[in-house]
């Protein structure tokens, strides 16, 4: 079974200011629509490595090749311990913070200063939480990376571009709302039941639904079985039930096959009622019903603007054979 990418968060008030400053620094360096620091064509498209369903860009860290995952579902940026060791990036365990994922908590030290180079430009970064585990990427750039631009992701052609939000105007063709933590949720209909799904470019497999949503709408009767799925953000495993449905509607588009998972247990799951800041896990009274995965997004060109609460989905028509 494929292993989905889910997210993580942190909890430690003493370091909140440090982390926020770091997020703003990275966002400023990379998100400027006047000079995104990656190779792009004349129309601004940047090719990405879409292997495994992720949006991954190539950079270097302390002169070592590295892969950066772009993830709207993650609210902070993180660095893998493997990359920290490879690039000789120091870590400060005395300033470790707590990362919270769907299946538990881990301590993550903050990084020392290191250089990140992209397309000939070099940026000095520090205080990035370092996570353990084996991953196909070396660093995660979370939601703040996307918030200053109109972002367009062409999944079928594996490319992305960042546009000036003041110069680009488009209309949503799906219902969109913020949740209490400012994330973009898309209205969907799952077997006729309305659900609000998180737009998540970091989820590399099928959707994840809240247990409450599944059982309230009797979707558990479509369960295929139980499997172990990895939480890539903090490298943990947990048991999830998998369901397959024949009716899923997203904006003007309808699908006759929809695969999703839900956590077998309530503990530390998506249904947790504990407030989780900087996480995919819902805050109190969140209207979030699930996470929209790559299995659906892979079909679309997705355009979104966090500042104006807009999302447009376009389903390209198959090319006619010559």
Secondary structure, DSSP 8 states (H G I E B T S, - for coil): ---------EE-GGGHHHHHHHHHHHHHHHH-TT--SS---TT--EE-B-GGG--EEEEEETTEEEEEEE-TT-SS-EEEHHHHHHTT--EEEEEEEEEEETTEEEEEEEE--EEEEETTEEEEE---EEE-S--S-SEEE-GGGTTTSEEEEETTTTEEEEE-TTT-----SS-EEE-TTS-EEEEEEETTEEEEEEE-TT--SSEEE-HHHHHHTTGGGGEEEEEEEEETTTTEEEEEEEEEES-EEETTEEES-EEEEEESSSTTSTT--S--SSSSS--TT----EEE-HHHHTT-EEEEETTTTEEEEE--------
